[in-house]
Amino acid sequence: MFDVIREIGAMTRKIQILSNAEFREIGLDNNAFLYIIRICEQPGMFLGALADSIQIDRTTAFRTIKKLAASGWLEIIQDKDDKRLRRVYPTQKATDIYPRLHAFEKQCSDELLKNLNEDERDELRILIKKLSF
């Protein structure tokens, strides 16, 4: 079964290589495009929730979010009810690039799943959800 985990890792690395090459020229390499996608889809996420959704340690995520904010992609706003929390919102720049990012993500997904029928895709969803650390 170890070979299955290695195969999943290889697929993940391949997508990272493709995405980093695709978005490097606009400053969204090193998987930064994932942050833009998540925030465009769920504006106002807490910093910690964003890190958790991408499954990246919070320190690394916070550093990347700060860089994206400094580059004009994201806006960090203190929560109006709980001043200890900060929420992340997309800027117009992020909103404008989102369709391209989403199309890339969909293209990768379609390519990975092209040989599976709908029943196999449903089964894969179920099996993936059973995997955990």
Contacts in CASP RR format, 6 or more apart in sequence:
PFRMAT RR
TARGET T0000
AUTHOR 0000-0000-0000
METHOD contacts of the structure
MODEL  1
MFDVIREIGAMTRKIQILSNAEFREIGLDNNAFLYIIRICEQPGMFLGAL
ADSIQIDRTTAFRTIKKLAASGWLEIIQDKDDKRLRRVYPTQKATDIYPR
LHAFEKQCSDELLKNLNEDERDELRILIKKLSF
11 112 0 8 1.000
15 108 0 8 1.000
16 31 0 8 1.000
18 108 0 8 1.000
19 29 0 8 1.000
19 31 0 8 1.000
19 33 0 8 1.000
19 104 0 8 1.000
19 108 0 8 1.000
20 29 0 8 1.000
20 30 0 8 1.000
20 31 0 8 1.000
21 29 0 8 1.000
22 104 0 8 1.000
23 29 0 8 1.000
23 32 0 8 1.000
23 33 0 8 1.000
23 101 0 8 1.000
23 104 0 8 1.000
26 97 0 8 1.000
27 71 0 8 1.000
28 36 0 8 1.000
28 73 0 8 1.000
28 97 0 8 1.000
28 101 0 8 1.000
30 64 0 8 1.000
31 54 0 8 1.000
31 56 0 8 1.000
32 64 0 8 1.000
32 67 0 8 1.000
32 68 0 8 1.000
32 73 0 8 1.000
33 101 0 8 1.000
33 104 0 8 1.000
34 54 0 8 1.000
35 50 0 8 1.000
35 54 0 8 1.000
35 61 0 8 1.000
35 64 0 8 1.000
35 65 0 8 1.000
35 68 0 8 1.000
35 73 0 8 1.000
35 74 0 8 1.000
36 68 0 8 1.000
36 73 0 8 1.000
36 74 0 8 1.000
36 90 0 8 1.000
36 94 0 8 1.000
36 97 0 8 1.000
36 98 0 8 1.000
36 101 0 8 1.000
37 98 0 8 1.000
37 101 0 8 1.000
37 102 0 8 1.000
37 105 0 8 1.000
38 45 0 8 1.000
38 50 0 8 1.000
38 53 0 8 1.000
38 54 0 8 1.000
39 45 0 8 1.000
39 50 0 8 1.000
39 74 0 8 1.000
39 88 0 8 1.000
39 89 0 8 1.000
39 90 0 8 1.000
39 94 0 8 1.000
40 90 0 8 1.000
40 94 0 8 1.000
40 95 0 8 1.000
40 98 0 8 1.000
40 101 0 8 1.000
40 102 0 8 1.000
42 53 0 8 1.000
43 88 0 8 1.000
43 89 0 8 1.000
43 90 0 8 1.000
44 77 0 8 1.000
44 87 0 8 1.000
44 88 0 8 1.000
44 89 0 8 1.000
45 53 0 8 1.000
45 87 0 8 1.000
45 88 0 8 1.000
46 79 0 8 1.000
46 85 0 8 1.000
46 86 0 8 1.000
46 87 0 8 1.000
46 88 0 8 1.000
47 58 0 8 1.000
47 61 0 8 1.000
47 62 0 8 1.000
47 65 0 8 1.000
47 76 0 8 1.000
47 85 0 8 1.000
47 86 0 8 1.000
47 87 0 8 1.000
47 88 0 8 1.000
48 58 0 8 1.000
48 61 0 8 1.000
50 61 0 8 1.000
50 65 0 8 1.000
50 88 0 8 1.000
51 57 0 8 1.000
51 58 0 8 1.000
51 60 0 8 1.000
51 61 0 8 1.000
51 62 0 8 1.000
52 58 0 8 1.000
54 61 0 8 1.000
56 64 0 8 1.000
65 74 0 8 1.000
65 76 0 8 1.000
65 88 0 8 1.000
66 76 0 8 1.000
68 74 0 8 1.000
69 75 0 8 1.000
69 76 0 8 1.000
69 88 0 8 1.000
72 91 0 8 1.000
72 93 0 8 1.000
72 94 0 8 1.000
73 90 0 8 1.000
73 91 0 8 1.000
73 93 0 8 1.000
73 94 0 8 1.000
74 88 0 8 1.000
74 89 0 8 1.000
74 90 0 8 1.000
74 91 0 8 1.000
74 94 0 8 1.000
75 88 0 8 1.000
75 89 0 8 1.000
75 90 0 8 1.000
75 91 0 8 1.000
76 86 0 8 1.000
76 87 0 8 1.000
76 88 0 8 1.000
76 89 0 8 1.000
77 86 0 8 1.000
77 87 0 8 1.000
77 88 0 8 1.000
77 89 0 8 1.000
78 85 0 8 1.000
78 86 0 8 1.000
78 87 0 8 1.000
79 85 0 8 1.000
79 86 0 8 1.000
79 87 0 8 1.000
90 98 0 8 1.000
113 121 0 8 1.000
113 124 0 8 1.000
116 124 0 8 1.000
END
